[in-house]
Structure formats: structure tokens, C-alpha cells
Amino acid sequence: MKRSVLSLFLAGFLCLPALPAAAPDAAGANEAMGSLRVDRDPVLLSMAGAGFAMTSSNQAYAAFGNPAAAAFSPKKLEAGVSYGSWAPKYAAGSQISAGVTGHVKKSVALSLGFSRTGYPGLDFEPASAFKPSDLVIRAGVGFAVSESFGIGFTAGYAKEALLSDYSLSAFSVSALAQYR
């Protein structure tokens, strides 16, 4: 019992730094790189992100989600590639994503992910061509600390371009936990 309470406390403590970032601002007016909110895993995308902590779904895209869950996967290697149309009636964009996750030990999983979204150019005057695109590259590692508790870490690079002469880029790191 003490072990379970300690694990829950530790998991909650690790989530505290994310709380201010998770609170939405007024109508999202100050959000940079909003495309990062889009799930890259096709299973999570179809479920509107509801399965973020699932361990039974395909863990190929664990670098975009929670690599702690990948450490519990019974499969040694999982890979996936997806392609989809993004707002085909309005923007005719496309997204291609790929991910691979493999176990290096029974309780340690490594994951890599790549995603690219692009839209055809639209001309607006007097600005240069409006041709939004984004690129996301992520790597993660997950550890099964016990039969019911895992931790994961990710590092990533993201770039979002809106105009031909305007883009944003950022590096990120995160720590995640899973108790099942």
C-alpha cells in the first residue's frame, strides 16, 4: 500500500510543471506552434487523444505520446507510417508521419518519430506566399520501473513555417509517467 501511494505521489509530482502550460489562454490568442497539438499517432487522432496512456494500442508512435507506456508493450519492435489529407475541402493539406519503437531490454524501450505537414501555397497581397508547413522530430525512452509504474523522457525539434520568410522553431524535453 505504501508503495502504491508513493508511486501515485511521484507521478503527480512529475505532472505539476505541466499544469500551467495546460491551462488555455483566452481563445488561444497567444499560442505559438499550435500545430503541435495535433496527434501524430493515427489511433490517438481517431480517438481525439483519449487513449494517451493506453498500453494496448500500437506503440510505434510513442515518441509523440507517452514513451513510458512503450516500456510495457509485449512487442519487441513496432513501426508505423501514416499519410492523411488535412482539411481537404478547405486547405488541401497533407500529413505524413512515421514512428518506430523497440525494446533494448525487457523493461527499456526507445522510440523515434517524424512528422511533416504541408499545404499548397496561397497568394495574399502584399505579403509573400502563404504556405504553412510543420516538421516534428522526436525521440523517447521509456523505463518500466516496476510491474505497474513506468517513466519516460522525450526530446524533440519542431519547426513551423507560415510565410516563405517567417518560421518558428524550438527544441523540447519532457518527462512523463504511467501508473497502471
One Martini backbone bead per residue (centre of mass of N, CA, C, O) as a GRO file, in nm:
protein
  180
    1MET     BB    1   0.059   0.062  -0.022
    2LYS     BB    2   0.296   0.258   0.008
    3ARG     BB    3   0.397   0.220  -0.284
    4SER     BB    4   0.143   0.330  -0.428
    5VAL     BB    5   0.143   0.611  -0.300
    6LEU     BB    6   0.427   0.690  -0.392
    7SER     BB    7   0.373   0.660  -0.696
    8LEU     BB    8   0.144   0.870  -0.713
    9PHE     BB    9   0.303   1.107  -0.603
   10LEU     BB   10   0.526   1.106  -0.819
   11ALA     BB   11   0.340   1.141  -1.064
   12GLY     BB   12   0.216   1.411  -0.970
   13PHE     BB   13   0.482   1.570  -0.945
   14LEU     BB   14   0.564   1.542  -1.253
   15CYS     BB   15   0.293   1.710  -1.349
   16LEU     BB   16   0.307   2.004  -1.237
   17PRO     BB   17   0.466   2.165  -1.466
   18ALA     BB   18   0.214   2.126  -1.680
   19LEU     BB   19  -0.027   2.298  -1.578
   20PRO     BB   20   0.024   2.587  -1.692
   21ALA     BB   21   0.042   2.485  -1.994
   22ALA     BB   22  -0.261   2.358  -1.998
   23ALA     BB   23  -0.372   2.633  -1.972
   24PRO     BB   24  -0.579   2.821  -2.133
   25ASP     BB   25  -0.616   3.084  -2.312
   26ALA     BB   26  -0.765   3.336  -2.467
   27ALA     BB   27  -0.850   3.175  -2.750
   28GLY     BB   28  -0.537   3.119  -2.826
   29ALA     BB   29  -0.376   3.396  -2.895
   30ASN     BB   30  -0.069   3.296  -2.767
   31GLU     BB   31  -0.012   3.068  -2.968
   32ALA     BB   32   0.255   2.868  -3.050
   33MET     BB   33   0.257   2.605  -3.240
   34GLY     BB   34  -0.039   2.460  -3.271
   35SER     BB   35   0.033   2.193  -3.435
   36LEU     BB   36   0.132   2.023  -3.180
   37ARG     BB   37  -0.166   1.924  -3.094
   38VAL     BB   38  -0.147   1.718  -3.307
   39ASP     BB   39  -0.182   1.404  -3.362
   40ARG     BB   40   0.029   1.141  -3.498
   41ASP     BB   41  -0.138   0.915  -3.407
   42PRO     BB   42  -0.399   0.757  -3.561
   43VAL     BB   43  -0.545   0.646  -3.311
   44LEU     BB   44  -0.555   0.910  -3.142
   45LEU     BB   45  -0.690   1.085  -3.359
   46SER     BB   46  -0.959   0.911  -3.368
   47MET     BB   47  -0.983   0.967  -3.029
   48ALA     BB   48  -0.893   1.257  -2.941
   49GLY     BB   49  -0.662   1.150  -2.721
   50ALA     BB   50  -0.793   0.929  -2.515
   51GLY     BB   51  -0.524   0.712  -2.538
   52PHE     BB   52  -0.248   0.815  -2.413
   53ALA     BB   53  -0.215   0.568  -2.174
   54MET     BB   54  -0.205   0.337  -2.350
   55THR     BB   55  -0.079  -0.014  -2.386
   56SER     BB   56  -0.247  -0.168  -2.630
   57SER     BB   57  -0.152  -0.002  -2.839
   58ASN     BB   58   0.031   0.124  -3.068
   59GLN     BB   59   0.388   0.215  -3.008
   60ALA     BB   60   0.526   0.358  -3.257
   61TYR     BB   61   0.426   0.666  -3.146
   62ALA     BB   62   0.564   0.728  -2.856
   63ALA     BB   63   0.726   0.998  -2.911
   64PHE     BB   64   0.436   1.163  -2.919
   65GLY     BB   65   0.375   1.059  -2.634
   66ASN     BB   66   0.416   0.784  -2.411
   67PRO     BB   67   0.705   0.607  -2.339
   68ALA     BB   68   0.618   0.454  -2.082
   69ALA     BB   69   0.419   0.257  -2.232
   70ALA     BB   70   0.633   0.103  -2.410
   71ALA     BB   71   0.764  -0.067  -2.174
   72PHE     BB   72   0.485  -0.261  -2.167
   73SER     BB   73   0.527  -0.385  -2.426
   74PRO     BB   74   0.539  -0.710  -2.577
   75LYS     BB   75   0.685  -0.587  -2.810
   76LYS     BB   76   0.994  -0.542  -2.972
   77LEU     BB   77   0.858  -0.424  -3.250
   78GLU     BB   78   0.738  -0.103  -3.379
   79ALA     BB   79   0.567   0.019  -3.678
   80GLY     BB   80   0.480   0.334  -3.861
   81VAL     BB   81   0.272   0.465  -4.131
   82SER     BB   82   0.127   0.786  -4.227
   83TYR     BB   83  -0.146   0.921  -4.432
   84GLY     BB   84  -0.303   1.251  -4.480
   85SER     BB   85  -0.568   1.457  -4.500
   86TRP     BB   86  -0.592   1.817  -4.453
   87ALA     BB   87  -0.850   1.981  -4.511
   88PRO     BB   88  -0.956   1.920  -4.820
   89LYS     BB   89  -1.178   2.154  -4.875
   90TYR     BB   90  -0.978   2.408  -4.781
   91ALA     BB   91  -0.639   2.330  -4.787
   92ALA     BB   92  -0.505   2.065  -4.897
   93GLY     BB   93  -0.354   1.895  -4.696
   94SER     BB   94  -0.065   1.708  -4.562
   95GLN     BB   95   0.026   1.402  -4.376
   96ILE     BB   96   0.334   1.262  -4.251
   97SER     BB   97   0.407   0.964  -4.059
   98ALA     BB   98   0.659   0.823  -3.828
   99GLY     BB   99   0.729   0.515  -3.637
  100VAL     BB  100   0.952   0.374  -3.375
  101THR     BB  101   0.966   0.081  -3.153
  102GLY     BB  102   1.208  -0.054  -2.912
  103HIS     BB  103   1.366  -0.308  -2.742
  104VAL     BB  104   1.667  -0.336  -2.540
  105LYS     BB  105   1.492  -0.431  -2.308
  106LYS     BB  106   1.235  -0.539  -2.125
  107SER     BB  107   1.226  -0.230  -1.965
  108VAL     BB  108   1.332  -0.091  -2.247
  109ALA     BB  109   1.239   0.188  -2.462
  110LEU     BB  110   1.267   0.304  -2.795
  111SER     BB  111   1.188   0.618  -2.977
  112LEU     BB  112   1.075   0.733  -3.306
  113GLY     BB  113   0.982   1.050  -3.480
  114PHE     BB  114   0.794   1.165  -3.779
  115SER     BB  115   0.667   1.487  -3.913
  116ARG     BB  116   0.473   1.615  -4.204
  117THR     BB  117   0.326   1.929  -4.296
  118GLY     BB  118   0.132   2.047  -4.585
  119TYR     BB  119   0.063   2.325  -4.809
  120PRO     BB  120  -0.052   2.500  -5.042
  121GLY     BB  121  -0.015   2.781  -5.195
  122LEU     BB  122  -0.105   3.123  -5.107
  123ASP     BB  123  -0.203   3.435  -5.228
  124PHE     BB  124  -0.111   3.746  -5.070
  125GLU     BB  125  -0.174   4.080  -5.031
  126PRO     BB  126   0.155   4.186  -4.976
  127ALA     BB  127   0.239   3.920  -4.910
  128SER     BB  128   0.372   3.647  -4.919
  129ALA     BB  129   0.352   3.335  -4.950
  130PHE     BB  130   0.113   3.110  -4.821
  131LYS     BB  131   0.298   2.822  -4.668
  132PRO     BB  132   0.223   2.598  -4.461
  133SER     BB  133   0.434   2.422  -4.214
  134ASP     BB  134   0.552   2.111  -4.056
  135LEU     BB  135   0.804   1.986  -3.818
  136VAL     BB  136   0.862   1.663  -3.648
  137ILE     BB  137   1.107   1.553  -3.402
  138ARG     BB  138   1.134   1.246  -3.205
  139ALA     BB  139   1.255   1.119  -2.884
  140GLY     BB  140   1.245   0.813  -2.677
  141VAL     BB  141   1.223   0.686  -2.331
  142GLY     BB  142   1.138   0.379  -2.154
  143PHE     BB  143   1.058   0.276  -1.810
  144ALA     BB  144   1.017  -0.013  -1.613
  145VAL     BB  145   1.021  -0.005  -1.274
  146SER     BB  146   0.762  -0.177  -1.266
  147GLU     BB  147   0.466  -0.346  -1.319
  148SER     BB  148   0.305  -0.036  -1.272
  149PHE     BB  149   0.566   0.157  -1.331
  150GLY     BB  150   0.651   0.441  -1.544
  151ILE     BB  151   0.905   0.610  -1.738
  152GLY     BB  152   0.958   0.911  -1.946
  153PHE     BB  153   1.149   1.049  -2.228
  154THR     BB  154   1.176   1.352  -2.426
  155ALA     BB  155   1.290   1.472  -2.750
  156GLY     BB  156   1.273   1.777  -2.961
  157TYR     BB  157   1.176   1.904  -3.290
  158ALA     BB  158   1.037   2.218  -3.418
  159LYS     BB  159   0.870   2.341  -3.724
  160GLU     BB  160   0.711   2.653  -3.830
  161ALA     BB  161   0.552   2.766  -4.130
  162LEU     BB  162   0.383   3.041  -4.296
  163LEU     BB  163   0.593   3.193  -4.451
  164SER     BB  164   0.864   3.223  -4.650
  165ASP     BB  165   0.980   3.449  -4.407
  166TYR     BB  166   0.828   3.266  -4.167
  167SER     BB  167   0.953   3.112  -3.861
  168LEU     BB  168   0.951   2.842  -3.623
  169SER     BB  169   1.159   2.711  -3.349
  170ALA     BB  170   1.210   2.408  -3.136
  171PHE     BB  171   1.300   2.272  -2.830
  172SER     BB  172   1.238   1.962  -2.639
  173VAL     BB  173   1.137   1.843  -2.309
  174SER     BB  174   1.022   1.541  -2.131
  175ALA     BB  175   0.824   1.406  -1.858
  176LEU     BB  176   0.685   1.081  -1.785
  177ALA     BB  177   0.406   0.886  -1.655
  178GLN     BB  178   0.296   0.546  -1.542
  179TYR     BB  179  -0.002   0.403  -1.402
  180ARG     BB  180  -0.150   0.052  -1.388
   0.00000   0.00000   0.00000
